[in-house]
Amino acid sequence: MDRFIRMLEDRVMPVAGRIAEQRHLQAIRDGIILSMPLLIIGSLFLIVGFLPIPGYNEWMAKWFGEHWLDKLLYPVGATFDIMALVVSFGVAYRLAEKYKVDALSAGAISLAAFLLATPYQVPFTPEGAKETIMVSGGIPVQWVGSKGLFVAMILAIVSTEIYRKIIQKNIVIKLPDGVPPAVARSFVALIPGAAVLVVVWVARLILEMTPFESFHNIVSVLLNKPLSVLGGSVFGAIVAVLLVQLLWSTGLHGAAIVGGVMGPIWLSLMDENRMVFQQNPNAELPNVITQQFFDLWIYIGGSGATLALALTMMLRARSRQLKSLGRLAIAPGIFNINEPITFGMPIVMNPLLIIPFILVPVVLVVVSYAAMATGLVAKPSGVAVPWTTPIVISGYLATGGKISGSILQIVNFFIAFAIYYPFFSIWDRQKAAEEQADPTISSGAGATHSL
Amino acid sequence: MNILLICAAGMSTSLLVTKMQEAAKERGMEATIWAVSADEAKDHFDRADVVLIGPQIRYKFAALKKEGEARGIPVDVINPADYGRVNGAGVLDFALRLKK
């Protein structure tokens, strides 16, 4: 077991550190975060629009007219449907920041590059007609939402790389001193901005001559589909969870590191569900594995599903250290924050407790996936519930108001309890024995064991 | 004394902030202690005298230390045991030792 710990330290940590520090992945992760508050706000309107109360629709229609739902969902369109635009700007901004070049200009140029790669064609079915025709002159909502995420991210990185290389080579228009800096800055962005747009423009002209026709088609064939299949499968989910837990076992923030790679995939899978749900809240949703699947059903109490462990510690611990740790950890645990447990118990670098810590989330993935895929439990509806929302509430909201979502969370809580309990008992007995042998170990200090 | 704490989302460190403020108050110390996420960290460096980072993001230590060195601010990783126990007094002592 000690060899296993050493292996984790020697092999997993350096690789994880490099991935987490990789600047493009970092920019993607930080850029996507920019869209999260918007998605949560949009979700509030989504929840209100589909409250599962009998007679709710009729009641709302009576008070607010028969188009009440369309009007209520305006903010959903302005948040979910512009995800790629926000990410396009955000990723370029964060990347430029890392290169210490003007981030605002880089963001604006990236946004223009993304729109330049997007054909301004909107599908339209005239009244009475059977076939849909393409009308030009509109920005297609289809591509500036989650479906355009990958094009937005790729172009944000390419355009910012071109931008910063030209700036760093100092091929810019310089204005004489005395010109206000804000004016001078906009001239600095002229040459690199033009270079980016010309590159994307030429690439688009060439693409239009191929069967792919546009950036979006190429990316959805080559990237979107294979990645979604991989990221949306139960196998992919188990691998992701294993990685998160292994990283946390060495004390590194696994979710932040793995999320940098998997986040965009889980986000677009989530939005696929949202689009179907919005059409018909009772329809069969396409995906189980989404961002919410992990945040709300697997990581109950934080990575490793430690809420059950915190409660056990508070109620059952015989050792003073663990009892006081349980009391300390329960409040943050309810909001899915568990660093007091991972570092305080500790689970990190602890050969005994790492076993259930890795095992529990894997079991929960299998159970939750099976429950949702067979239709026993409702799938996540695409509503973006913040990961800090306590269970029962979060399961209800994230399934679009289905009680089965809450029930599965409670079941998962007890599964976690059952797996943690024997390991907890061993550790507790060990701690209690240490305290008896050495009465100076107080509840607040000490506990340097295996750190 | 301005102490900046950094972690992934600025959440678990904010638990520690409360405990450190209590500890500072008990000693009658004048201290401003606050927590931010790793993404926002850079914008806060200029107001800090000491920067402490959560052990779960110690892979960012090298980059953050460089930021600190450029401004002459000590940067270090919080001891995992103190972090887990939310040992406000201990971490406050650590910050004071670093500042010296």
Interface residues (C-beta under 8 A of the other chain):
Chain A: M13 A16 G17 A20 E21 D30 I33 R94 E97 W248 G251 L252 H253 A255 A256 I257 L325 L328 P332 I337 E339 P340 I341 T342 F343 G344 M345 P346 V348 T388 G444 A445 A447 T448 L451
Chain B: C7 A8 M11 S12 L15 D39 K42 G54 P55 Q56 I57 R58 Y59 K60 A62 A63 N79 P80 A81 Y83 G84 R85 V86 N87 G90
